[in-house]
Amino acid sequence: MTTPKTIGFIGLGQMGEPMAAFIAKGPTPMICFDMVPGLAPAGATEMDSLEAVIKGADTIFTSLPDGKIVNAVAAQIAAVPDVAGKVLIEMSTIGPAAAKEAATTLNAVGMTYVDAPVSGGRQGALKAAITLIWSGSEDEFKRHRPIIDLFCANAFHVGPEPGQGQAVKLLNNFLSATAMAASSEAVLFGLSHGVEMKTIIDVVKVSTGNNTAIADKFPNRVLPGTFDAGFFAELLNKDVRLYNEFVKEAGTSNLMGERVAEVWNLVEETLPPKSDFTRVYQVLDERAKS
């Protein structure tokens, strides 16, 4: 199997730009498009339209804000002539239903759609340290692995059907949201007893309560007061909402999910837009004091 001759990238936002930058350093030519001009990384060619990228690339990566936009773009792509045989790899968190809809639209015109959300946030993307969760053709996964490895530290093929990648990504983000909120409350409890935050972190990090918030977010973002993990609170809340929506559809247990959703709704309502999600700690602290 040969790798694509030309790669396209659509959506050069918070996550897309650093991922595209690593792909552009590789040997395969890359063409890009974003609604905001001037974002194409060094080594890539910026195109003036989405259609130009679709016509010029064999494989197109997309990183877009939500499912509505993904499906609008999928409809635009499907209207471009001669797209049969091309591959679209969608890396956004959009939920299983939106992924299945996009797949139906593109499969109908002979394209291969891959549901491949990524995890690790902007900080991970800047270091090529993200995780990619691929659901779709295993052959295409193997064929694209040299490109994926340029911007990704961990890549998993989780199943053959679009929507399966979204399910794994949503449960992951739910666990991340739960860890950050629960760890904030736990640390605040420890502080109320006069224990220093660093001491709490040091103890829990090597004990059974350890999680990503304690291991990374608290020592590196909360303790120094920078709150700069690189992921917006409203985006994490969007993912928690999607998780709850599809858990209800699946009919699986959701006692924790509903409670965590309440916390993140409060966080989004309290903080200004584009606030880092680690500021949940401040929101819960202030709420307890009021």
GIMO-V962871 format. One record per residue. OMEGA is omega in whole degrees, -180 to 180 (999 if undefined). BURIAL is # if it has 9 or more other C-alpha atoms within 8 Angstrom, else .. D_FIRST is the distance of its C-alpha to the first C-alpha in whole Angstrom. Layout:
omega,burial,d_first
OMEGA,BURIAL,D_FIRST
OMEGA,BURIAL,D_FIRST
This chain:
omega,burial,d_first
-180,.,0
176,.,4
-179,.,7
178,#,10
178,.,12
179,#,15
173,#,16
177,#,19
-180,#,21
180,#,24
-175,#,27
-179,#,28
-174,.,31
180,.,32
-174,#,29
-175,#,26
179,#,28
177,#,27
179,#,24
-179,#,23
179,#,25
178,#,22
-179,#,19
177,#,21
-179,.,22
-174,#,18
-175,.,17
178,#,15
-180,#,18
175,#,19
-172,#,22
171,#,24
171,#,27
178,#,30
175,.,33
-178,.,35
174,.,34
-177,.,34
-178,.,32
-179,#,28
176,#,28
180,.,28
179,.,25
177,#,24
179,.,26
179,#,28
-176,#,28
179,.,31
175,.,30
-178,#,27
-180,#,26
177,#,26
-178,#,23
-180,#,21
-172,#,22
-175,#,20
175,#,17
177,#,14
-179,#,14
171,#,17
175,#,19
176,#,22
-169,#,25
-170,#,28
-174,.,32
-176,#,32
180,#,31
180,.,33
179,#,32
-178,#,28
173,#,29
178,.,31
178,.,28
178,#,26
176,#,29
-179,#,29
-179,#,25
-180,#,25
179,.,28
-179,#,26
171,.,25
179,.,22
-179,#,20
179,.,18
179,.,14
-178,#,14
174,#,14
-179,#,17
-176,#,17
-172,#,21
-179,#,23
174,#,26
-171,#,29
-178,#,30
-177,#,30
-176,#,29
-180,.,31
178,#,30
180,#,26
179,#,26
179,#,28
179,#,25
179,#,23
-179,.,25
-174,#,26
176,#,22
-179,#,21
178,.,24
173,#,23
177,#,19
173,#,17
179,#,16
178,#,18
176,#,17
-172,#,21
179,#,20
-179,#,24
179,#,24
179,.,27
177,#,29
-178,#,31
180,#,31
177,#,33
179,#,29
180,#,27
-178,#,29
-174,.,28
-174,#,25
-177,#,26
173,#,25
176,#,24
-174,#,21
-170,#,21
168,#,18
-174,#,19
-177,#,17
177,.,13
177,.,12
179,.,9
176,.,9
179,#,11
-178,.,9
-177,#,6
-175,#,9
178,.,11
178,.,12
180,#,13
-177,#,15
177,#,17
-175,#,18
-170,#,21
179,#,21
-177,#,22
178,.,22
-178,#,19
169,.,19
-172,#,18
180,#,21
-176,#,20
-170,#,19
172,.,21
-176,#,22
179,#,25
175,#,25
178,#,24
180,#,27
180,#,29
180,#,28
-179,#,28
179,#,32
176,#,33
-178,.,32
174,#,34
178,#,37
177,.,37
179,#,37
179,#,39
-179,#,42
-178,#,41
-179,#,42
-178,#,45
179,.,47
177,#,46
180,#,48
-179,#,51
179,.,51
178,#,51
176,#,54
179,.,56
179,#,56
-179,#,57
178,.,60
175,.,61
178,.,61
-180,#,58
-178,.,56
-179,#,53
179,.,51
178,.,53
-179,#,52
-177,#,48
-179,.,48
-175,.,50
-177,#,47
179,#,44
-178,.,45
-172,.,46
179,.,45
-176,.,45
177,#,43
-176,.,40
179,#,38
-180,#,41
-176,#,43
-173,#,40
-170,#,39
-179,#,41
-179,#,44
-172,#,45
-175,.,43
-176,#,43
-179,#,47
178,#,49
177,.,49
-179,.,49
179,.,46
-174,#,44
179,.,41
174,#,38
178,.,37
-174,#,36
-180,#,39
-178,#,41
177,#,41
177,.,37
177,#,37
176,#,40
-179,.,38
177,#,35
177,#,38
179,#,39
179,#,36
-179,#,36
179,#,40
-175,.,39
171,#,36
178,#,38
179,#,41
-180,.,39
-180,.,37
177,.,41
-177,.,40
-176,.,43
180,#,43
179,.,46
-177,.,45
-179,#,43
-179,#,46
178,.,47
178,#,45
178,#,44
-180,.,48
-175,#,48
170,#,45
177,#,47
-179,.,50
-179,#,48
179,#,46
-174,.,50
-174,.,51
172,.,49
179,.,48
178,.,45
173,.,42
180,#,44
-175,#,42
178,#,41
178,#,43
170,#,46
178,#,47
-180,#,49
-179,.,51
-179,#,51
177,#,52
-179,#,55
180,.,57
180,.,57
-178,.,58
-175,.,61
999,.,62
